[in-house]
Amino acid sequence: MTEWWRGGVIYQVYPRSFQDSNGDGVGDLPGIIRRLDHIAGLGVDCIWLSPITQSPQDDMGYDVSDYREVDRLFGSLQDFDSLVAQAHARGLKVIMDQVVSHTSDQHPWFAESRLNRTNAKADWYVWADPLPDGSPPNNWPAVFGGRAWEWNPTRGQYYLHNFLASQPDLNFHNPDVQQAVLDIMRFWLERGIDGFRLDTVNYYFHDKKLRSNPANKLKNEHLAYAVNPYDMQEHKFSKSQPENLAFLKRVRALLDEFPGATSVGEVGDSHKSVQLMAEYTSGGDTLHMCYGFDFLGNDFTAAHFRKCIEQFFKAGPDGWPCWSFSNHDVPRHVTRWAKHSRSAGDLARQAAALVLSLKGSVCLYQGEELGLPETDLLFEELTDPRGIRFWPEDKGRDGCRTPMPWDEGEAPNGFTTGKPWLPVKPAQSILNVASQNADANSTLAFYRTILAWRKSQPMLQTGDITFYKTAEPILAFRRGEGEDAMLCIFNLSADDHTITLGGVPSGAELEHVSTNAALAGNAIKLGANGYAFLRLPAGKALRVSFTG
């Protein structure tokens, strides 16, 4: 099936923190192989591997120095081949991160480019002359703080780095760069990979004129101060340029040479994320899927979920999103949305039920199935350059990256026989896989149950979505049409609520995965973080109203 990805579930593995096999405290490919049965047992369709290619690890692998080699920290190309083969044997697809908006400054391409203005790769990166007073060519900031320009005295120019100074941006206006990137992708596709997660996919192109960005008026209306000055600009010229679309079509043409290969792009844009997601996945000749950060923030309201989903399918009726609530870049959602629940376990289950019932594909981040909260770390325990720079207002990304707790007992719970690169704290240790495997009522058991149930409901994988008008905190929508339709209702709060329905047939019953929910006549009573799934009668449209 070449469109396995449409409505599929992708499980993100952060290799550093999944399973260590050699006692150095860092997870690796043999460790992932050891735990493949856990992933397959969840009932997901695909594994996404965060970066494993050669890197100085300034940004934990998102700074690549050799795109065709596995970093020795994680193993070898042979280990990679074995991982893909063993995943495929279990019915799992494998996609990998491609970090091509920038490289490491240790990459041979940059080593050559920085030598002078006349070498063969002089124009492979974004170089610019200083202003007359010696300052950078414009006001673009870097995501990790400071200016996005670094001075190179050898060339007498600045180079662009949207992230760390050791992550120079490639110049995608150069056709040779585009071809080199496509060649790298072909290398991995020919090796058996099933596609790519494209890091910072809207950062590939910059404004050729290097125009300065305007102020972020949306933020400045109510924020006199931002923890990171990056948030004080609208990044109109430093990313999300129109030229990007033509290159993404070249990526899709390459992927189409490998039946079943897929792509999911990461869109990072606070102003037009949903618009770009739709644009980048529409027409059948662009990316297969995209995700943004709209559901990776603190907003946990019915209005927000409805607005983002409706906006996406309005902008791109034939586009396809990939929704996620957590990943390696943001605090875990059980912690982000804690104020909306009485119990972390209830919230973890509701989040799973919600994301798995939205129209689109789904990405689950390792540890979600355990209900892991964000890890509370000390400053001296940090490794993330963003957290180190902006502490304590922004504690960075290490809190969601701590190792998986596998075994019962003391930390690090079977992750490593050595000292883990990040600590396993008691709040995570107690939620270990072994203890949840032994508990039929655990969050892990629930994930397996609802993933299996979802696979048996075609309308939840590819069916249309239609929202009902309900007041906060109730989110209600229908998936599918006619005889193949499901009513999905969520109470996004810690309070009890009752929803009154019209036209419920006698004998109707809630689906068994419904939680903190009871159907009595035409009323569904939802407890804290309760949710209900009800199969709809053929040819009848339920009228949904809300009473508190």
FILUM-995055 format. One line per 3 residues: number of its first residue (from 0); for each residue x, y, z negated of C-alpha. Coordinates in Angstrom, 1 decimal. Last residue first. Example, Ala and Ser with C-alpha at 12.3 -4.5 7.8 and 13.67 -1.06 7.14 Angstrom:
REM FILUM-995055
1 = 13.7/-1.1/-7.1; 12.3/-4.5/-7.8
REM end
This chain:
REM FILUM-995055
547 = -23.0/22.7/-31.7; -25.5/22.1/-28.9; -24.4/21.7/-25.3
544 = -26.3/20.9/-22.1; -25.7/18.3/-19.4; -28.2/17.5/-16.8
541 = -27.4/14.1/-15.3; -27.7/13.8/-11.5; -29.4/10.6/-10.4
538 = -28.8/8.5/-7.3; -27.0/5.7/-9.0; -26.9/5.9/-12.8
535 = -23.7/7.3/-14.3; -21.1/5.3/-16.2; -20.5/7.0/-19.6
532 = -17.1/7.8/-21.0; -17.0/9.5/-24.3; -14.4/11.6/-26.2
529 = -13.8/12.5/-29.8; -11.1/14.8/-30.9; -12.9/15.2/-34.3
526 = -16.3/13.5/-34.0; -18.5/13.4/-30.9; -22.2/12.7/-31.0
523 = -23.7/12.0/-27.6; -27.4/12.8/-27.4; -30.0/11.6/-25.0
520 = -31.0/8.5/-27.0; -28.2/8.0/-29.5; -24.7/7.6/-28.0
517 = -21.8/7.6/-30.5; -18.2/8.9/-30.1; -15.1/8.9/-32.2
514 = -13.5/7.0/-29.3; -14.7/5.9/-25.9; -12.5/3.1/-24.6
511 = -15.5/0.7/-24.7; -17.5/2.6/-22.1; -20.5/4.2/-23.7
508 = -23.8/2.3/-23.3; -27.0/3.0/-21.3; -29.9/0.8/-22.3
505 = -32.5/3.3/-21.3; -31.3/5.7/-18.6; -29.8/9.0/-19.6
502 = -31.8/11.7/-17.7; -30.8/14.8/-19.6; -27.9/15.0/-22.0
499 = -27.4/16.7/-25.3; -23.9/17.0/-26.6; -23.3/16.9/-30.4
496 = -20.2/18.3/-32.1; -18.0/17.5/-35.0; -15.0/19.7/-35.8
493 = -11.3/19.0/-35.1; -11.5/20.3/-31.6; -11.2/19.5/-27.9
490 = -14.4/17.4/-27.9; -14.2/15.6/-24.6; -16.9/14.3/-22.2
487 = -16.3/12.2/-19.1; -19.3/11.0/-17.0; -18.3/8.3/-14.5
484 = -19.4/7.7/-10.9; -19.3/4.8/-8.4; -23.0/4.3/-7.7
481 = -23.3/7.8/-6.3; -20.3/10.1/-6.7; -16.9/10.1/-8.3
478 = -15.6/11.6/-11.5; -18.0/13.8/-13.5; -17.0/16.5/-15.9
475 = -17.3/17.7/-19.4; -15.0/19.8/-21.6; -16.5/20.7/-25.0
472 = -14.7/23.2/-27.3; -16.1/25.5/-26.0; -19.3/25.9/-24.2
469 = -20.4/23.6/-21.4; -21.0/24.1/-17.7; -20.4/20.8/-16.0
466 = -17.3/20.1/-13.9; -17.2/18.0/-10.7; -14.2/15.8/-9.9
463 = -13.8/13.7/-6.8; -12.8/10.1/-6.9; -9.2/8.9/-6.4
460 = -8.0/7.2/-9.6; -10.9/7.7/-12.0; -13.4/6.7/-9.3
457 = -11.6/3.4/-8.8; -12.3/2.2/-12.4; -10.5/-1.1/-13.1
454 = -7.1/0.6/-13.2; -8.5/3.0/-15.8; -9.4/0.1/-18.0
451 = -5.8/-1.2/-17.9; -4.4/2.2/-18.7; -6.9/2.6/-21.5
448 = -6.0/-0.7/-23.2; -2.3/-0.3/-22.9; -2.4/3.2/-24.2
445 = -4.6/2.1/-27.1; -2.2/-0.6/-28.2; 0.6/2.0/-28.3
442 = -1.5/4.3/-30.4; -2.0/1.5/-32.9; -5.2/-0.3/-33.7
439 = -4.0/-3.8/-32.7; -0.9/-3.3/-34.9; 2.0/-5.7/-34.4
436 = 3.2/-3.9/-31.3; 3.0/-0.6/-33.2; 5.5/-1.9/-35.8
433 = 7.9/-3.0/-33.1; 7.6/0.2/-31.0; 8.6/2.5/-33.7
430 = 6.3/5.2/-35.2; 8.0/5.3/-38.5; 11.3/6.3/-36.9
427 = 9.8/9.4/-35.2; 8.7/11.2/-38.4; 11.7/9.7/-40.2
424 = 14.3/11.4/-37.9; 16.1/9.8/-35.0; 19.2/11.9/-34.4
421 = 20.6/13.1/-31.1; 23.6/11.6/-29.4; 23.0/8.4/-31.4
418 = 25.8/7.1/-33.7; 26.6/3.5/-32.8; 24.6/0.3/-32.6
415 = 22.0/2.1/-30.5; 18.3/2.5/-30.0; 17.5/-0.3/-32.4
412 = 15.7/1.8/-34.9; 18.1/4.8/-35.1; 17.1/4.9/-37.9
409 = 16.0/2.5/-40.6; 13.6/-0.3/-40.4; 11.4/-1.5/-37.6
406 = 12.8/-1.6/-34.1; 12.3/0.5/-31.0; 12.6/4.2/-31.9
403 = 13.1/6.1/-28.6; 15.9/8.6/-28.8; 15.5/12.4/-29.3
400 = 14.6/14.4/-26.2; 11.4/16.2/-27.3; 13.3/18.2/-30.1
397 = 16.3/18.7/-27.8; 14.4/21.1/-25.6; 15.3/24.5/-27.0
394 = 14.7/25.9/-30.5; 13.3/29.2/-29.2; 12.8/31.7/-31.9
391 = 15.7/30.1/-33.9; 17.8/29.9/-31.8; 17.9/31.5/-28.3
388 = 21.4/30.6/-27.2; 21.7/27.2/-28.9; 18.2/26.3/-27.8
385 = 18.9/27.1/-24.2; 22.3/25.3/-24.2; 20.7/22.1/-25.4
382 = 23.0/20.1/-27.7; 21.5/20.9/-31.1; 22.3/19.1/-34.3
379 = 24.1/22.1/-35.9; 20.9/24.1/-35.5; 18.9/21.6/-37.5
376 = 16.3/19.6/-35.7; 12.5/19.0/-36.2; 11.6/16.3/-33.7
373 = 8.4/16.9/-31.7; 5.7/14.3/-32.4; 5.7/10.8/-31.1
370 = 2.3/9.3/-30.3; 3.8/5.9/-29.5; 2.6/5.9/-25.9
367 = 3.9/9.5/-25.6; 7.3/8.1/-26.4; 8.6/8.2/-22.8
364 = 6.8/10.9/-20.8; 3.6/10.0/-19.0; 3.0/11.4/-15.5
361 = -0.4/11.2/-13.9; -1.8/11.3/-10.4; -4.8/13.5/-9.5
358 = -8.4/14.0/-10.6; -8.4/14.0/-14.4; -9.4/10.8/-16.3
355 = -5.9/9.7/-17.3; -5.0/13.2/-18.6; -8.0/13.2/-20.9
352 = -7.9/9.7/-22.3; -4.1/10.1/-23.1; -4.7/13.4/-24.7
349 = -7.6/12.0/-26.7; -5.4/9.1/-28.0; -2.6/11.3/-29.1
346 = -5.0/13.8/-30.7; -6.6/11.0/-32.8; -3.2/9.7/-33.8
343 = -2.0/13.2/-34.8; -5.0/13.5/-37.1; -7.2/16.4/-38.0
340 = -6.9/18.0/-34.6; -6.8/21.3/-32.7; -4.0/22.8/-34.8
337 = -1.8/19.9/-33.6; -1.8/21.1/-30.0; 1.9/21.7/-29.6
334 = 2.9/18.9/-32.0; 1.0/16.1/-30.3; 1.9/17.8/-27.0
331 = 5.7/17.2/-27.3; 7.7/20.4/-27.1; 8.7/21.2/-23.5
328 = 11.4/20.4/-21.0; 11.7/16.6/-21.3; 8.1/16.0/-20.5
325 = 4.6/16.4/-22.0; 1.0/17.0/-21.0; 1.3/15.8/-17.4
322 = -0.8/16.1/-14.2; 0.4/15.2/-10.7; -1.5/17.2/-8.2
319 = -2.7/16.3/-4.6; -3.5/18.5/-1.7; -6.4/17.9/0.7
316 = -8.7/20.6/-0.9; -5.7/22.9/-1.4; -6.6/26.3/-2.8
313 = -10.0/25.2/-4.0; -8.6/21.9/-5.3; -5.9/23.7/-7.3
310 = -8.2/26.5/-8.6; -10.8/23.9/-9.8; -8.1/22.0/-11.7
307 = -6.5/25.1/-13.3; -9.8/26.7/-14.3; -11.3/23.5/-15.8
304 = -8.3/22.8/-18.0; -8.1/26.4/-19.2; -11.9/26.7/-19.8
301 = -12.0/23.5/-21.8; -9.3/24.8/-24.1; -5.9/23.5/-25.2
298 = -3.5/26.3/-24.2; -0.1/25.8/-25.9; 1.9/25.0/-22.8
295 = 2.6/21.9/-20.7; -0.8/21.9/-19.0; 0.0/24.8/-16.7
292 = 3.7/23.8/-16.4; 3.5/22.7/-12.8; 3.2/19.4/-11.0
289 = 3.4/18.5/-7.4; 2.4/15.5/-5.2; 2.9/14.0/-1.7
286 = 5.1/16.8/-0.5; 4.5/18.4/2.9; 3.1/16.9/6.1
283 = -0.3/15.7/5.0; -1.7/19.2/5.2; -1.5/20.2/1.6
280 = 1.0/19.3/-1.1; 3.3/22.3/-1.3; 0.5/24.8/-0.8
277 = -1.6/23.2/-3.6; 1.3/23.2/-6.1; 2.2/26.7/-4.9
274 = -1.3/28.1/-5.7; -1.3/26.2/-9.1; 2.0/27.8/-10.1
271 = 1.2/31.3/-9.0; 2.3/33.7/-11.7; 4.2/31.5/-14.2
268 = 6.3/29.7/-11.6; 8.2/26.5/-12.1; 6.9/23.9/-9.6
265 = 8.3/20.4/-10.1; 7.8/18.4/-6.9; 6.6/14.8/-6.7
262 = 7.7/12.8/-3.7; 6.8/9.4/-2.3; 8.2/6.4/-0.5
259 = 5.6/3.8/0.5; 6.8/3.5/4.1; 10.4/4.8/4.5
256 = 10.6/7.0/7.6; 7.8/9.1/6.1; 10.3/10.2/3.4
253 = 12.4/11.9/6.1; 9.4/13.7/7.6; 8.3/14.7/4.0
250 = 11.7/16.3/3.3; 11.6/18.2/6.6; 8.1/19.4/5.7
247 = 9.6/20.6/2.4; 12.1/22.6/4.4; 9.3/24.5/6.3
244 = 7.5/25.2/3.0; 10.5/26.8/1.4; 10.8/29.7/3.9
241 = 7.8/31.3/2.0; 9.9/32.1/-1.0; 9.1/30.7/-4.5
238 = 12.4/32.0/-6.0; 14.5/35.1/-6.8; 12.2/37.5/-4.8
235 = 8.9/37.6/-6.7; 10.2/36.4/-10.1; 7.8/38.6/-12.0
232 = 10.0/39.7/-14.8; 9.9/39.9/-18.6; 9.9/36.2/-19.1
229 = 13.6/36.0/-18.1; 14.2/38.4/-21.0; 14.0/35.3/-23.3
226 = 12.5/35.8/-26.8; 10.3/38.5/-25.2; 9.5/41.8/-26.8
223 = 6.8/44.5/-26.2; 4.3/41.8/-25.3; 0.7/42.7/-24.6
220 = 0.7/44.5/-21.3; 4.3/43.5/-20.7; 3.3/39.9/-20.0
217 = 0.9/40.4/-17.2; 3.1/43.3/-15.9; 6.1/41.1/-15.4
214 = 8.4/43.8/-14.1; 9.4/43.8/-10.5; 12.3/41.6/-9.1
211 = 15.2/43.2/-7.3; 15.6/42.6/-3.6; 18.3/40.2/-2.5
208 = 17.6/40.9/1.2; 17.7/37.2/2.0; 15.1/36.5/-0.8
205 = 16.0/33.2/-2.4; 15.2/29.7/-1.3; 15.4/26.4/-3.2
202 = 13.9/27.6/-6.4; 10.3/26.3/-5.6; 11.4/22.6/-6.0
199 = 12.8/23.1/-9.5; 13.7/19.4/-9.7; 12.3/17.2/-7.0
196 = 11.1/13.9/-8.4; 12.1/11.5/-5.7; 11.1/8.4/-3.7
193 = 10.8/4.6/-3.9; 14.6/4.0/-4.2; 15.9/1.1/-2.2
190 = 19.5/2.0/-1.3; 18.4/3.4/2.0; 16.2/5.8/0.1
187 = 19.2/6.8/-2.0; 21.5/7.7/1.0; 18.6/9.3/2.8
184 = 18.1/11.7/0.0; 21.8/12.7/0.2; 21.5/13.2/3.9
181 = 18.5/15.4/3.4; 20.6/17.6/1.1; 23.5/17.8/3.6
178 = 21.0/18.7/6.3; 19.6/21.6/4.3; 23.0/22.8/3.4
175 = 24.1/22.8/7.1; 21.0/24.8/8.0; 22.2/27.7/5.8
172 = 19.2/29.6/4.4; 19.2/26.9/1.7; 22.1/28.6/0.0
169 = 23.0/26.3/-3.0; 22.7/27.9/-6.5; 25.7/27.7/-8.8
166 = 25.2/25.6/-12.0; 28.2/26.4/-14.2; 26.9/29.9/-14.8
163 = 23.8/28.2/-16.3; 20.4/28.5/-14.7; 19.4/30.6/-11.7
160 = 23.0/30.8/-10.7; 23.9/33.2/-7.9; 27.5/34.0/-7.0
157 = 29.2/37.4/-7.3; 32.0/38.5/-5.1; 35.6/39.4/-5.0
154 = 36.4/36.1/-3.4; 39.1/35.1/-5.8; 37.6/37.3/-8.6
151 = 34.4/35.3/-8.9; 31.8/37.2/-10.9; 28.7/35.4/-12.1
148 = 25.1/36.4/-11.2; 21.8/35.3/-12.7; 22.2/37.8/-15.5
145 = 21.9/36.8/-19.2; 19.8/33.9/-20.6; 19.1/30.3/-19.8
142 = 16.6/31.1/-17.0; 19.0/33.5/-15.5; 18.1/37.1/-14.7
139 = 17.7/38.8/-11.3; 18.4/42.6/-11.6; 20.2/43.1/-8.3
136 = 23.7/43.0/-6.6; 25.6/42.5/-9.8; 27.6/45.5/-11.3
133 = 30.9/46.8/-9.9; 29.8/50.5/-9.7; 29.6/50.3/-5.9
130 = 27.2/47.3/-6.2; 28.9/44.0/-6.1; 29.1/41.8/-3.0
127 = 26.9/38.7/-2.7; 27.4/35.0/-2.6; 24.6/32.4/-2.5
124 = 26.2/29.0/-1.9; 27.0/27.0/1.2; 28.2/30.2/3.0
121 = 31.9/29.7/2.4; 31.6/26.0/3.0; 34.0/25.8/6.0
118 = 36.3/28.4/4.5; 36.3/32.1/5.5; 35.1/34.0/2.4
115 = 37.7/32.5/0.1; 38.3/29.8/-2.5; 34.8/29.7/-4.0
112 = 33.3/27.6/-1.3; 35.8/24.9/-1.6; 35.3/24.2/-5.3
109 = 31.6/24.7/-4.7; 31.4/21.9/-2.2; 33.7/19.7/-4.3
106 = 31.1/19.8/-7.2; 32.7/21.0/-10.5; 30.5/24.2/-10.4
103 = 27.7/21.8/-10.8; 25.0/21.9/-8.1; 22.0/24.0/-7.4
100 = 18.5/23.7/-5.9; 19.4/20.1/-5.2; 18.5/18.2/-8.4
97 = 17.0/15.0/-7.1; 15.5/13.1/-10.0; 14.7/9.4/-9.3
94 = 11.8/7.3/-8.3; 11.3/3.7/-9.1; 8.2/1.5/-8.3
91 = 7.2/-1.2/-10.7; 5.7/-4.5/-9.8; 7.9/-6.5/-12.2
88 = 10.2/-7.7/-9.5; 10.4/-4.1/-8.3; 11.8/-3.1/-11.7
85 = 14.3/-5.8/-11.6; 15.5/-4.8/-8.1; 15.6/-1.1/-9.0
82 = 17.5/-1.7/-12.2; 20.0/-4.1/-10.5; 20.8/-1.5/-7.8
79 = 21.3/1.1/-10.5; 23.6/-1.2/-12.4; 25.6/-1.8/-9.2
76 = 25.8/1.9/-8.7; 27.4/2.1/-12.1; 26.6/2.8/-15.7
73 = 25.0/5.6/-17.6; 27.9/7.5/-19.0; 29.8/6.4/-15.9
70 = 27.7/8.9/-13.9; 26.1/7.2/-10.9; 27.7/8.3/-7.6
67 = 26.2/9.6/-4.4; 25.2/13.1/-5.6; 28.6/13.9/-7.0
64 = 29.1/17.0/-9.3; 25.5/17.4/-10.4; 24.3/19.9/-13.0
61 = 20.9/18.7/-14.1; 22.8/15.8/-15.8; 22.4/17.0/-19.4
58 = 22.8/20.7/-18.7; 26.6/20.9/-19.2; 26.6/17.2/-18.5
55 = 29.9/17.2/-16.4; 27.8/15.3/-13.9; 27.7/12.1/-11.8
52 = 24.2/11.0/-11.0; 21.8/9.6/-13.6; 19.3/12.5/-13.7
49 = 15.8/11.7/-15.1; 14.5/8.4/-13.9; 10.8/8.3/-12.9
46 = 9.4/4.8/-13.3; 6.3/3.7/-11.4; 2.9/2.0/-11.6
43 = 2.0/2.0/-15.3; 0.3/-0.9/-17.1; 2.0/-0.5/-20.4
40 = 3.5/-3.9/-20.2; 5.6/-2.9/-17.2; 7.3/-0.2/-19.4
37 = 7.9/-2.6/-22.3; 9.1/-5.3/-19.9; 11.6/-2.9/-18.5
34 = 13.3/-2.5/-21.9; 16.6/-4.4/-21.2; 16.8/-2.8/-17.7
31 = 16.7/0.6/-19.4; 19.6/-0.4/-21.6; 21.6/-1.6/-18.6
28 = 20.9/1.9/-17.1; 22.2/3.9/-20.1; 21.2/5.5/-23.3
25 = 23.9/7.4/-25.3; 25.2/6.5/-28.7; 28.4/4.9/-27.5
22 = 27.2/1.5/-28.7; 27.2/-0.3/-25.3; 23.6/-1.0/-24.4
19 = 21.9/2.3/-25.4; 18.1/2.5/-24.8; 15.8/5.4/-23.9
16 = 17.4/8.6/-25.0; 20.1/9.4/-22.5; 18.0/7.8/-19.7
13 = 15.0/10.1/-20.0; 12.4/7.7/-18.6; 9.3/9.3/-17.1
10 = 6.4/6.9/-16.6; 4.4/7.5/-13.4; 0.7/6.6/-13.2
7 = -0.9/6.3/-9.8; -4.0/8.3/-8.6; -2.4/8.6/-5.2
4 = 1.1/7.1/-5.7; 0.2/3.7/-4.2; -0.4/5.5/-0.9
1 = 1.8/3.2/1.2; 0.0/0.0/0.0
REM end
